[in-house]
Amino acid sequence: MTGHILWNDRDVPYEQGETLAQALNRAGITHLGTGLAGQSRSVFCGIGQCQNCLVILEGKGPCEACRVLCADGLAVSPVGTPHD
């Protein structure tokens, strides 16, 4: 493992070059929050076009989890209601 990100204050390990979406998925975290209409957010397209994987990146606001590379200690939280 290269380091850890924080998902809702939970340590999630990542490998060098992984996106947030990859690290979260490998850790078994597939629910990334709740959309405005109450739908579950998760990784769908994997290239940032659908914005279904929006998460809150501490200090930066919303971003696509599939487009952001992991960095040690990066704090990430779900948009809407957390489930994981």
PDB file of N, CA, C and O in Angstrom:
ATOM      1  N   MET A   1       0.832  -1.180   0.000  1.00  0.00           N
ATOM      2  CA  MET A   1       0.000   0.000   0.000  1.00  0.00           C
ATOM      3  C   MET A   1       0.880   1.248   0.000  1.00  0.00           C
ATOM      4  O   MET A   1       1.961   1.262   0.588  1.00  0.00           O
ATOM      5  N   THR A   2       0.408   2.270  -0.654  1.00  0.00           N
ATOM      6  CA  THR A   2       1.138   3.522  -0.721  1.00  0.00           C
ATOM      7  C   THR A   2       0.767   4.448   0.429  1.00  0.00           C
ATOM      8  O   THR A   2       1.639   5.124   0.976  1.00  0.00           O
ATOM      9  N   GLY A   3      -0.494   4.493   0.803  1.00  0.00           N
ATOM     10  CA  GLY A   3      -0.942   5.387   1.860  1.00  0.00           C
ATOM     11  C   GLY A   3      -2.396   5.159   2.167  1.00  0.00           C
ATOM     12  O   GLY A   3      -2.967   4.129   1.806  1.00  0.00           O
ATOM     13  N   HIS A   4      -3.000   6.130   2.839  1.00  0.00           N
ATOM     14  CA  HIS A   4      -4.404   6.039   3.224  1.00  0.00           C
ATOM     15  C   HIS A   4      -5.109   7.359   2.941  1.00  0.00           C
ATOM     16  O   HIS A   4      -4.554   8.440   3.142  1.00  0.00           O
ATOM     17  N   ILE A   5      -6.342   7.241   2.471  1.00  0.00           N
ATOM     18  CA  ILE A   5      -7.240   8.381   2.408  1.00  0.00           C
ATOM     19  C   ILE A   5      -8.227   8.210   3.560  1.00  0.00           C
ATOM     20  O   ILE A   5      -8.297   7.139   4.163  1.00  0.00           O
ATOM     21  N   LEU A   6      -8.976   9.241   3.862  1.00  0.00           N
ATOM     22  CA  LEU A   6      -9.994   9.164   4.908  1.00  0.00           C
ATOM     23  C   LEU A   6     -11.369   9.282   4.280  1.00  0.00           C
ATOM     24  O   LEU A   6     -11.687  10.284   3.641  1.00  0.00           O
ATOM     25  N   TRP A   7     -12.176   8.259   4.463  1.00  0.00           N
ATOM     26  CA  TRP A   7     -13.561   8.275   3.999  1.00  0.00           C
ATOM     27  C   TRP A   7     -14.437   8.289   5.242  1.00  0.00           C
ATOM     28  O   TRP A   7     -14.507   7.292   5.961  1.00  0.00           O
ATOM     29  N   ASN A   8     -15.103   9.403   5.501  1.00  0.00           N
ATOM     30  CA  ASN A   8     -15.910   9.533   6.722  1.00  0.00           C
ATOM     31  C   ASN A   8     -15.098   9.172   7.963  1.00  0.00           C
ATOM     32  O   ASN A   8     -15.588   8.473   8.850  1.00  0.00           O
ATOM     33  N   ASP A   9     -13.871   9.644   8.021  1.00  0.00           N
ATOM     34  CA  ASP A   9     -12.940   9.391   9.131  1.00  0.00           C
ATOM     35  C   ASP A   9     -12.495   7.933   9.217  1.00  0.00           C
ATOM     36  O   ASP A   9     -11.939   7.525  10.237  1.00  0.00           O
ATOM     37  N   ARG A  10     -12.724   7.148   8.181  1.00  0.00           N
ATOM     38  CA  ARG A  10     -12.267   5.747   8.119  1.00  0.00           C
ATOM     39  C   ARG A  10     -11.049   5.689   7.209  1.00  0.00           C
ATOM     40  O   ARG A  10     -11.082   6.205   6.092  1.00  0.00           O
ATOM     41  N   ASP A  11      -9.970   5.063   7.681  1.00  0.00           N
ATOM     42  CA  ASP A  11      -8.777   4.893   6.851  1.00  0.00           C
ATOM     43  C   ASP A  11      -9.053   3.910   5.718  1.00  0.00           C
ATOM     44  O   ASP A  11      -9.534   2.799   5.944  1.00  0.00           O
ATOM     45  N   VAL A  12      -8.745   4.333   4.508  1.00  0.00           N
ATOM     46  CA  VAL A  12      -8.891   3.477   3.324  1.00  0.00           C
ATOM     47  C   VAL A  12      -7.535   3.453   2.615  1.00  0.00           C
ATOM     48  O   VAL A  12      -7.057   4.497   2.172  1.00  0.00           O
ATOM     49  N   PRO A  13      -6.910   2.279   2.503  1.00  0.00           N
ATOM     50  CA  PRO A  13      -5.610   2.212   1.834  1.00  0.00           C
ATOM     51  C   PRO A  13      -5.748   2.386   0.320  1.00  0.00           C
ATOM     52  O   PRO A  13      -6.786   2.094  -0.272  1.00  0.00           O
ATOM     53  N   TYR A  14      -4.662   2.872  -0.278  1.00  0.00           N
ATOM     54  CA  TYR A  14      -4.651   2.994  -1.742  1.00  0.00           C
ATOM     55  C   TYR A  14      -3.274   2.620  -2.275  1.00  0.00           C
ATOM     56  O   TYR A  14      -2.274   2.655  -1.557  1.00  0.00           O
ATOM     57  N   GLU A  15      -3.254   2.267  -3.536  1.00  0.00           N
ATOM     58  CA  GLU A  15      -2.016   1.968  -4.259  1.00  0.00           C
ATOM     59  C   GLU A  15      -1.628   3.200  -5.068  1.00  0.00           C
ATOM     60  O   GLU A  15      -2.491   3.992  -5.448  1.00  0.00           O
ATOM     61  N   GLN A  16      -0.360   3.363  -5.328  1.00  0.00           N
ATOM     62  CA  GLN A  16       0.113   4.494  -6.118  1.00  0.00           C
ATOM     63  C   GLN A  16      -0.607   4.538  -7.465  1.00  0.00           C
ATOM     64  O   GLN A  16      -0.730   3.520  -8.146  1.00  0.00           O
ATOM     65  N   GLY A  17      -1.080   5.725  -7.840  1.00  0.00           N
ATOM     66  CA  GLY A  17      -1.744   5.918  -9.121  1.00  0.00           C
ATOM     67  C   GLY A  17      -3.231   5.638  -9.116  1.00  0.00           C
ATOM     68  O   GLY A  17      -3.881   5.810 -10.148  1.00  0.00           O
ATOM     69  N   GLU A  18      -3.802   5.210  -7.988  1.00  0.00           N
ATOM     70  CA  GLU A  18      -5.234   4.924  -7.926  1.00  0.00           C
ATOM     71  C   GLU A  18      -6.046   6.204  -7.762  1.00  0.00           C
ATOM     72  O   GLU A  18      -5.607   7.167  -7.132  1.00  0.00           O
ATOM     73  N   THR A  19      -7.235   6.186  -8.344  1.00  0.00           N
ATOM     74  CA  THR A  19      -8.183   7.271  -8.113  1.00  0.00           C
ATOM     75  C   THR A  19      -8.943   6.988  -6.816  1.00  0.00           C
ATOM     76  O   THR A  19      -8.893   5.884  -6.275  1.00  0.00           O
ATOM     77  N   LEU A  20      -9.638   8.001  -6.339  1.00  0.00           N
ATOM     78  CA  LEU A  20     -10.476   7.812  -5.154  1.00  0.00           C
ATOM     79  C   LEU A  20     -11.487   6.689  -5.397  1.00  0.00           C
ATOM     80  O   LEU A  20     -11.703   5.846  -4.527  1.00  0.00           O
ATOM     81  N   ALA A  21     -12.101   6.682  -6.573  1.00  0.00           N
ATOM     82  CA  ALA A  21     -13.105   5.667  -6.902  1.00  0.00           C
ATOM     83  C   ALA A  21     -12.514   4.265  -6.833  1.00  0.00           C
ATOM     84  O   ALA A  21     -13.149   3.356  -6.297  1.00  0.00           O
ATOM     85  N   GLN A  22     -11.318   4.075  -7.364  1.00  0.00           N
ATOM     86  CA  GLN A  22     -10.688   2.752  -7.337  1.00  0.00           C
ATOM     87  C   GLN A  22     -10.399   2.299  -5.915  1.00  0.00           C
ATOM     88  O   GLN A  22     -10.687   1.157  -5.558  1.00  0.00           O
ATOM     89  N   ALA A  23      -9.832   3.181  -5.101  1.00  0.00           N
ATOM     90  CA  ALA A  23      -9.486   2.823  -3.724  1.00  0.00           C
ATOM     91  C   ALA A  23     -10.738   2.526  -2.900  1.00  0.00           C
ATOM     92  O   ALA A  23     -10.766   1.562  -2.135  1.00  0.00           O
ATOM     93  N   LEU A  24     -11.765   3.349  -3.054  1.00  0.00           N
ATOM     94  CA  LEU A  24     -13.000   3.127  -2.306  1.00  0.00           C
ATOM     95  C   LEU A  24     -13.657   1.819  -2.730  1.00  0.00           C
ATOM     96  O   LEU A  24     -14.107   1.047  -1.883  1.00  0.00           O
ATOM     97  N   ASN A  25     -13.714   1.568  -4.022  1.00  0.00           N
ATOM     98  CA  ASN A  25     -14.308   0.334  -4.525  1.00  0.00           C
ATOM     99  C   ASN A  25     -13.555  -0.894  -4.010  1.00  0.00           C
ATOM    100  O   ASN A  25     -14.177  -1.871  -3.592  1.00  0.00           O
ATOM    101  N   ARG A  26     -12.224  -0.849  -4.038  1.00  0.00           N
ATOM    102  CA  ARG A  26     -11.431  -1.978  -3.551  1.00  0.00           C
ATOM    103  C   ARG A  26     -11.668  -2.227  -2.068  1.00  0.00           C
ATOM    104  O   ARG A  26     -11.559  -3.359  -1.597  1.00  0.00           O
ATOM    105  N   ALA A  27     -11.996  -1.156  -1.326  1.00  0.00           N
ATOM    106  CA  ALA A  27     -12.274  -1.279   0.108  1.00  0.00           C
ATOM    107  C   ALA A  27     -13.721  -1.705   0.368  1.00  0.00           C
ATOM    108  O   ALA A  27     -14.133  -1.819   1.522  1.00  0.00           O
ATOM    109  N   GLY A  28     -14.493  -1.941  -0.698  1.00  0.00           N
ATOM    110  CA  GLY A  28     -15.874  -2.382  -0.543  1.00  0.00           C
ATOM    111  C   GLY A  28     -16.866  -1.242  -0.361  1.00  0.00           C
ATOM    112  O   GLY A  28     -18.026  -1.474  -0.019  1.00  0.00           O
ATOM    113  N   ILE A  29     -16.417  -0.020  -0.586  1.00  0.00           N
ATOM    114  CA  ILE A  29     -17.293   1.151  -0.444  1.00  0.00           C
ATOM    115  C   ILE A  29     -17.809   1.515  -1.827  1.00  0.00           C
ATOM    116  O   ILE A  29     -17.074   2.057  -2.652  1.00  0.00           O
ATOM    117  N   THR A  30     -19.066   1.217  -2.071  1.00  0.00           N
ATOM    118  CA  THR A  30     -19.648   1.478  -3.377  1.00  0.00           C
ATOM    119  C   THR A  30     -20.696   2.576  -3.334  1.00  0.00           C
ATOM    120  O   THR A  30     -20.971   3.203  -4.357  1.00  0.00           O
ATOM    121  N   HIS A  31     -21.280   2.820  -2.178  1.00  0.00           N
ATOM    122  CA  HIS A  31     -22.270   3.886  -2.023  1.00  0.00           C
ATOM    123  C   HIS A  31     -21.527   5.171  -1.685  1.00  0.00           C
ATOM    124  O   HIS A  31     -20.925   5.276  -0.616  1.00  0.00           O
ATOM    125  N   LEU A  32     -21.564   6.146  -2.585  1.00  0.00           N
ATOM    126  CA  LEU A  32     -20.796   7.371  -2.408  1.00  0.00           C
ATOM    127  C   LEU A  32     -21.646   8.560  -1.973  1.00  0.00           C
ATOM    128  O   LEU A  32     -21.161   9.692  -1.962  1.00  0.00           O
ATOM    129  N   GLY A  33     -22.885   8.325  -1.622  1.00  0.00           N
ATOM    130  CA  GLY A  33     -23.759   9.390  -1.158  1.00  0.00           C
ATOM    131  C   GLY A  33     -25.131   9.272  -1.793  1.00  0.00           C
ATOM    132  O   GLY A  33     -25.458   8.274  -2.434  1.00  0.00           O
ATOM    133  N   THR A  34     -25.927  10.316  -1.599  1.00  0.00           N
ATOM    134  CA  THR A  34     -27.298  10.327  -2.096  1.00  0.00           C
ATOM    135  C   THR A  34     -27.521  11.566  -2.953  1.00  0.00           C
ATOM    136  O   THR A  34     -27.172  12.678  -2.555  1.00  0.00           O
ATOM    137  N   GLY A  35     -28.097  11.368  -4.116  1.00  0.00           N
ATOM    138  CA  GLY A  35     -28.384  12.477  -5.023  1.00  0.00           C
ATOM    139  C   GLY A  35     -29.603  13.276  -4.589  1.00  0.00           C
ATOM    140  O   GLY A  35     -30.290  12.899  -3.640  1.00  0.00           O
ATOM    141  N   LEU A  36     -29.872  14.366  -5.275  1.00  0.00           N
ATOM    142  CA  LEU A  36     -30.980  15.257  -4.931  1.00  0.00           C
ATOM    143  C   LEU A  36     -32.337  14.562  -4.961  1.00  0.00           C
ATOM    144  O   LEU A  36     -33.222  14.905  -4.178  1.00  0.00           O
ATOM    145  N   ALA A  37     -32.510  13.599  -5.847  1.00  0.00           N
ATOM    146  CA  ALA A  37     -33.778  12.881  -5.957  1.00  0.00           C
ATOM    147  C   ALA A  37     -33.816  11.646  -5.061  1.00  0.00           C
ATOM    148  O   ALA A  37     -34.744  10.842  -5.150  1.00  0.00           O
ATOM    149  N   GLY A  38     -32.805  11.491  -4.196  1.00  0.00           N
ATOM    150  CA  GLY A  38     -32.758  10.361  -3.269  1.00  0.00           C
ATOM    151  C   GLY A  38     -32.074   9.123  -3.827  1.00  0.00           C
ATOM    152  O   GLY A  38     -32.021   8.091  -3.158  1.00  0.00           O
ATOM    153  N   GLN A  39     -31.545   9.212  -5.053  1.00  0.00           N
ATOM    154  CA  GLN A  39     -30.886   8.059  -5.661  1.00  0.00           C
ATOM    155  C   GLN A  39     -29.491   7.857  -5.051  1.00  0.00           C
ATOM    156  O   GLN A  39     -28.851   8.805  -4.595  1.00  0.00           O
ATOM    157  N   SER A  40     -29.050   6.624  -5.056  1.00  0.00           N
ATOM    158  CA  SER A  40     -27.723   6.285  -4.554  1.00  0.00           C
ATOM    159  C   SER A  40     -26.664   6.715  -5.562  1.00  0.00           C
ATOM    160  O   SER A  40     -26.800   6.476  -6.762  1.00  0.00           O
ATOM    161  N   ARG A  41     -25.608   7.352  -5.062  1.00  0.00           N
ATOM    162  CA  ARG A  41     -24.474   7.735  -5.914  1.00  0.00           C
ATOM    163  C   ARG A  41     -23.418   6.637  -5.854  1.00  0.00           C
ATOM    164  O   ARG A  41     -23.130   6.088  -4.791  1.00  0.00           O
ATOM    165  N   SER A  42     -22.848   6.327  -7.016  1.00  0.00           N
ATOM    166  CA  SER A  42     -21.779   5.332  -7.105  1.00  0.00           C
ATOM    167  C   SER A  42     -20.998   5.600  -8.391  1.00  0.00           C
ATOM    168  O   SER A  42     -21.353   6.489  -9.164  1.00  0.00           O
ATOM    169  N   VAL A  43     -19.955   4.843  -8.611  1.00  0.00           N
ATOM    170  CA  VAL A  43     -19.193   4.974  -9.853  1.00  0.00           C
ATOM    171  C   VAL A  43     -20.023   4.353 -10.978  1.00  0.00           C
ATOM    172  O   VAL A  43     -20.496   3.223 -10.856  1.00  0.00           O
ATOM    173  N   PHE A  44     -20.196   5.089 -12.060  1.00  0.00           N
ATOM    174  CA  PHE A  44     -20.959   4.577 -13.193  1.00  0.00           C
ATOM    175  C   PHE A  44     -20.088   4.544 -14.441  1.00  0.00           C
ATOM    176  O   PHE A  44     -19.751   3.466 -14.930  1.00  0.00           O
ATOM    177  N   CYS A  45     -19.718   5.717 -14.966  1.00  0.00           N
ATOM    178  CA  CYS A  45     -18.971   5.741 -16.226  1.00  0.00           C
ATOM    179  C   CYS A  45     -17.460   5.597 -16.020  1.00  0.00           C
ATOM    180  O   CYS A  45     -16.765   5.056 -16.880  1.00  0.00           O
ATOM    181  N   GLY A  46     -16.957   6.072 -14.898  1.00  0.00           N
ATOM    182  CA  GLY A  46     -15.527   5.951 -14.609  1.00  0.00           C
ATOM    183  C   GLY A  46     -14.626   6.942 -15.328  1.00  0.00           C
ATOM    184  O   GLY A  46     -13.402   6.850 -15.230  1.00  0.00           O
ATOM    185  N   ILE A  47     -15.222   7.899 -16.058  1.00  0.00           N
ATOM    186  CA  ILE A  47     -14.411   8.885 -16.778  1.00  0.00           C
ATOM    187  C   ILE A  47     -14.825  10.328 -16.494  1.00  0.00           C
ATOM    188  O   ILE A  47     -14.360  11.248 -17.167  1.00  0.00           O
ATOM    189  N   GLY A  48     -15.693  10.533 -15.505  1.00  0.00           N
ATOM    190  CA  GLY A  48     -16.074  11.883 -15.095  1.00  0.00           C
ATOM    191  C   GLY A  48     -17.180  12.539 -15.884  1.00  0.00           C
ATOM    192  O   GLY A  48     -17.477  13.713 -15.663  1.00  0.00           O
ATOM    193  N   GLN A  49     -17.799  11.818 -16.794  1.00  0.00           N
ATOM    194  CA  GLN A  49     -18.846  12.421 -17.623  1.00  0.00           C
ATOM    195  C   GLN A  49     -20.222  12.424 -16.951  1.00  0.00           C
ATOM    196  O   GLN A  49     -20.990  13.370 -17.131  1.00  0.00           O
ATOM    197  N   CYS A  50     -20.539  11.396 -16.190  1.00  0.00           N
ATOM    198  CA  CYS A  50     -21.885  11.283 -15.616  1.00  0.00           C
ATOM    199  C   CYS A  50     -22.022  12.005 -14.283  1.00  0.00           C
ATOM    200  O   CYS A  50     -23.138  12.324 -13.873  1.00  0.00           O
ATOM    201  N   GLN A  51     -20.944  12.264 -13.616  1.00  0.00           N
ATOM    202  CA  GLN A  51     -20.895  12.909 -12.298  1.00  0.00           C
ATOM    203  C   GLN A  51     -21.687  12.156 -11.236  1.00  0.00           C
ATOM    204  O   GLN A  51     -22.105  12.749 -10.242  1.00  0.00           O
ATOM    205  N   ASN A  52     -21.896  10.873 -11.431  1.00  0.00           N
ATOM    206  CA  ASN A  52     -22.603  10.067 -10.441  1.00  0.00           C
ATOM    207  C   ASN A  52     -21.725   9.757  -9.241  1.00  0.00           C
ATOM    208  O   ASN A  52     -22.233   9.381  -8.184  1.00  0.00           O
ATOM    209  N   CYS A  53     -20.416   9.908  -9.389  1.00  0.00           N
ATOM    210  CA  CYS A  53     -19.492   9.585  -8.295  1.00  0.00           C
ATOM    211  C   CYS A  53     -19.022  10.834  -7.544  1.00  0.00           C
ATOM    212  O   CYS A  53     -17.946  10.832  -6.945  1.00  0.00           O
ATOM    213  N   LEU A  54     -19.829  11.901  -7.576  1.00  0.00           N
ATOM    214  CA  LEU A  54     -19.441  13.118  -6.867  1.00  0.00           C
ATOM    215  C   LEU A  54     -19.261  12.848  -5.382  1.00  0.00           C
ATOM    216  O   LEU A  54     -20.094  12.203  -4.746  1.00  0.00           O
ATOM    217  N   VAL A  55     -18.168  13.348  -4.850  1.00  0.00           N
ATOM    218  CA  VAL A  55     -17.866  13.283  -3.424  1.00  0.00           C
ATOM    219  C   VAL A  55     -17.385  14.672  -3.004  1.00  0.00           C
ATOM    220  O   VAL A  55     -17.092  15.520  -3.847  1.00  0.00           O
ATOM    221  N   ILE A  56     -17.308  14.887  -1.715  1.00  0.00           N
ATOM    222  CA  ILE A  56     -16.795  16.156  -1.194  1.00  0.00           C
ATOM    223  C   ILE A  56     -15.342  15.955  -0.809  1.00  0.00           C
ATOM    224  O   ILE A  56     -15.028  15.116   0.036  1.00  0.00           O
ATOM    225  N   LEU A  57     -14.473  16.709  -1.416  1.00  0.00           N
ATOM    226  CA  LEU A  57     -13.046  16.664  -1.131  1.00  0.00           C
ATOM    227  C   LEU A  57     -12.737  17.811  -0.171  1.00  0.00           C
ATOM    228  O   LEU A  57     -12.939  18.978  -0.505  1.00  0.00           O
ATOM    229  N   GLU A  58     -12.247  17.473   1.017  1.00  0.00           N
ATOM    230  CA  GLU A  58     -11.997  18.490   2.032  1.00  0.00           C
ATOM    231  C   GLU A  58     -11.141  19.620   1.485  1.00  0.00           C
ATOM    232  O   GLU A  58     -10.064  19.392   0.935  1.00  0.00           O
ATOM    233  N   GLY A  59     -11.632  20.836   1.643  1.00  0.00           N
ATOM    234  CA  GLY A  59     -10.909  22.003   1.191  1.00  0.00           C
ATOM    235  C   GLY A  59     -11.125  22.363  -0.261  1.00  0.00           C
ATOM    236  O   GLY A  59     -10.682  23.426  -0.699  1.00  0.00           O
ATOM    237  N   LYS A  60     -11.802  21.498  -1.035  1.00  0.00           N
ATOM    238  CA  LYS A  60     -11.994  21.767  -2.458  1.00  0.00           C
ATOM    239  C   LYS A  60     -13.446  21.702  -2.895  1.00  0.00           C
ATOM    240  O   LYS A  60     -13.790  22.257  -3.938  1.00  0.00           O
ATOM    241  N   GLY A  61     -14.301  21.049  -2.141  1.00  0.00           N
ATOM    242  CA  GLY A  61     -15.705  20.923  -2.527  1.00  0.00           C
ATOM    243  C   GLY A  61     -15.970  19.678  -3.349  1.00  0.00           C
ATOM    244  O   GLY A  61     -15.198  18.721  -3.284  1.00  0.00           O
ATOM    245  N   PRO A  62     -17.061  19.672  -4.131  1.00  0.00           N
ATOM    246  CA  PRO A  62     -17.434  18.486  -4.894  1.00  0.00           C
ATOM    247  C   PRO A  62     -16.452  18.187  -6.030  1.00  0.00           C
ATOM    248  O   PRO A  62     -15.924  19.095  -6.672  1.00  0.00           O
ATOM    249  N   CYS A  63     -16.225  16.912  -6.259  1.00  0.00           N
ATOM    250  CA  CYS A  63     -15.377  16.463  -7.368  1.00  0.00           C
ATOM    251  C   CYS A  63     -15.782  15.045  -7.738  1.00  0.00           C
ATOM    252  O   CYS A  63     -16.450  14.356  -6.966  1.00  0.00           O
ATOM    253  N   GLU A  64     -15.376  14.620  -8.916  1.00  0.00           N
ATOM    254  CA  GLU A  64     -15.654  13.251  -9.365  1.00  0.00           C
ATOM    255  C   GLU A  64     -14.592  12.317  -8.783  1.00  0.00           C
ATOM    256  O   GLU A  64     -13.399  12.509  -9.019  1.00  0.00           O
ATOM    257  N   ALA A  65     -15.018  11.322  -8.033  1.00  0.00           N
ATOM    258  CA  ALA A  65     -14.090  10.377  -7.408  1.00  0.00           C
ATOM    259  C   ALA A  65     -13.278   9.605  -8.441  1.00  0.00           C
ATOM    260  O   ALA A  65     -12.172   9.153  -8.143  1.00  0.00           O
ATOM    261  N   CYS A  66     -13.804   9.450  -9.638  1.00  0.00           N
ATOM    262  CA  CYS A  66     -13.107   8.695 -10.683  1.00  0.00           C
ATOM    263  C   CYS A  66     -12.001   9.501 -11.350  1.00  0.00           C
ATOM    264  O   CYS A  66     -11.223   8.949 -12.128  1.00  0.00           O
ATOM    265  N   ARG A  67     -11.916  10.802 -11.057  1.00  0.00           N
ATOM    266  CA  ARG A  67     -10.922  11.651 -11.720  1.00  0.00           C
ATOM    267  C   ARG A  67      -9.853  12.201 -10.780  1.00  0.00           C
ATOM    268  O   ARG A  67      -8.930  12.880 -11.230  1.00  0.00           O
ATOM    269  N   VAL A  68      -9.962  11.922  -9.487  1.00  0.00           N
ATOM    270  CA  VAL A  68      -9.018  12.476  -8.515  1.00  0.00           C
ATOM    271  C   VAL A  68      -8.092  11.372  -8.014  1.00  0.00           C
ATOM    272  O   VAL A  68      -8.548  10.340  -7.521  1.00  0.00           O
ATOM    273  N   LEU A  69      -6.795  11.602  -8.146  1.00  0.00           N
ATOM    274  CA  LEU A  69      -5.820  10.631  -7.646  1.00  0.00           C
ATOM    275  C   LEU A  69      -5.721  10.727  -6.127  1.00  0.00           C
ATOM    276  O   LEU A  69      -5.814  11.809  -5.548  1.00  0.00           O
ATOM    277  N   CYS A  70      -5.534   9.588  -5.509  1.00  0.00           N
ATOM    278  CA  CYS A  70      -5.379   9.526  -4.054  1.00  0.00           C
ATOM    279  C   CYS A  70      -4.083  10.207  -3.626  1.00  0.00           C
ATOM    280  O   CYS A  70      -3.090  10.203  -4.353  1.00  0.00           O
ATOM    281  N   ALA A  71      -4.114  10.784  -2.445  1.00  0.00           N
ATOM    282  CA  ALA A  71      -2.939  11.368  -1.809  1.00  0.00           C
ATOM    283  C   ALA A  71      -3.054  11.085  -0.319  1.00  0.00           C
ATOM    284  O   ALA A  71      -4.150  11.129   0.241  1.00  0.00           O
ATOM    285  N   ASP A  72      -1.947  10.800   0.312  1.00  0.00           N
ATOM    286  CA  ASP A  72      -1.962  10.398   1.716  1.00  0.00           C
ATOM    287  C   ASP A  72      -2.654  11.437   2.593  1.00  0.00           C
ATOM    288  O   ASP A  72      -2.322  12.622   2.558  1.00  0.00           O
ATOM    289  N   GLY A  73      -3.620  10.970   3.376  1.00  0.00           N
ATOM    290  CA  GLY A  73      -4.329  11.819   4.316  1.00  0.00           C
ATOM    291  C   GLY A  73      -5.468  12.620   3.734  1.00  0.00           C
ATOM    292  O   GLY A  73      -6.115  13.380   4.454  1.00  0.00           O
ATOM    293  N   LEU A  74      -5.734  12.469   2.437  1.00  0.00           N
ATOM    294  CA  LEU A  74      -6.814  13.200   1.785  1.00  0.00           C
ATOM    295  C   LEU A  74      -8.142  12.812   2.431  1.00  0.00           C
ATOM    296  O   LEU A  74      -8.454  11.626   2.540  1.00  0.00           O
ATOM    297  N   ALA A  75      -8.925  13.802   2.860  1.00  0.00           N
ATOM    298  CA  ALA A  75     -10.216  13.543   3.502  1.00  0.00           C
ATOM    299  C   ALA A  75     -11.340  13.705   2.493  1.00  0.00           C
ATOM    300  O   ALA A  75     -11.463  14.741   1.840  1.00  0.00           O
ATOM    301  N   VAL A  76     -12.161  12.664   2.376  1.00  0.00           N
ATOM    302  CA  VAL A  76     -13.241  12.609   1.407  1.00  0.00           C
ATOM    303  C   VAL A  76     -14.524  12.215   2.134  1.00  0.00           C
ATOM    304  O   VAL A  76     -14.499  11.371   3.029  1.00  0.00           O
ATOM    305  N   SER A  77     -15.637  12.823   1.750  1.00  0.00           N
ATOM    306  CA  SER A  77     -16.920  12.466   2.355  1.00  0.00           C
ATOM    307  C   SER A  77     -17.999  12.415   1.286  1.00  0.00           C
ATOM    308  O   SER A  77     -17.834  12.988   0.209  1.00  0.00           O
ATOM    309  N   PRO A  78     -19.099  11.737   1.573  1.00  0.00           N
ATOM    310  CA  PRO A  78     -20.162  11.596   0.583  1.00  0.00           C
ATOM    311  C   PRO A  78     -20.948  12.886   0.406  1.00  0.00           C
ATOM    312  O   PRO A  78     -20.962  13.757   1.276  1.00  0.00           O
ATOM    313  N   VAL A  79     -21.597  12.981  -0.740  1.00  0.00           N
ATOM    314  CA  VAL A  79     -22.559  14.047  -0.997  1.00  0.00           C
ATOM    315  C   VAL A  79     -23.894  13.513  -0.504  1.00  0.00           C
ATOM    316  O   VAL A  79     -24.277  12.398  -0.857  1.00  0.00           O
ATOM    317  N   GLY A  80     -24.597  14.273   0.291  1.00  0.00           N
ATOM    318  CA  GLY A  80     -25.893  13.821   0.793  1.00  0.00           C
ATOM    319  C   GLY A  80     -25.730  12.944   2.014  1.00  0.00           C
ATOM    320  O   GLY A  80     -24.854  13.186   2.844  1.00  0.00           O
ATOM    321  N   THR A  81     -26.563  11.933   2.128  1.00  0.00           N
ATOM    322  CA  THR A  81     -26.608  11.071   3.306  1.00  0.00           C
ATOM    323  C   THR A  81     -25.590   9.953   3.200  1.00  0.00           C
ATOM    324  O   THR A  81     -25.633   9.186   2.238  1.00  0.00           O
ATOM    325  N   PRO A  82     -24.650   9.827   4.176  1.00  0.00           N
ATOM    326  CA  PRO A  82     -23.681   8.731   4.135  1.00  0.00           C
ATOM    327  C   PRO A  82     -24.299   7.400   4.526  1.00  0.00           C
ATOM    328  O   PRO A  82     -25.197   7.356   5.367  1.00  0.00           O
ATOM    329  N   HIS A  83     -23.823   6.308   3.920  1.00  0.00           N
ATOM    330  CA  HIS A  83     -24.263   4.961   4.269  1.00  0.00           C
ATOM    331  C   HIS A  83     -23.106   4.051   4.614  1.00  0.00           C
ATOM    332  O   HIS A  83     -23.312   3.031   5.272  1.00  0.00           O
ATOM    333  N   ASP A  84     -21.880   4.387   4.189  1.00  0.00           N
ATOM    334  CA  ASP A  84     -20.703   3.543   4.449  1.00  0.00           C
ATOM    335  C   ASP A  84     -19.767   4.266   5.386  1.00  0.00           C
ATOM    336  O   ASP A  84     -18.713   3.735   5.737  1.00  0.00           O
TER     337      ASP A  84
END
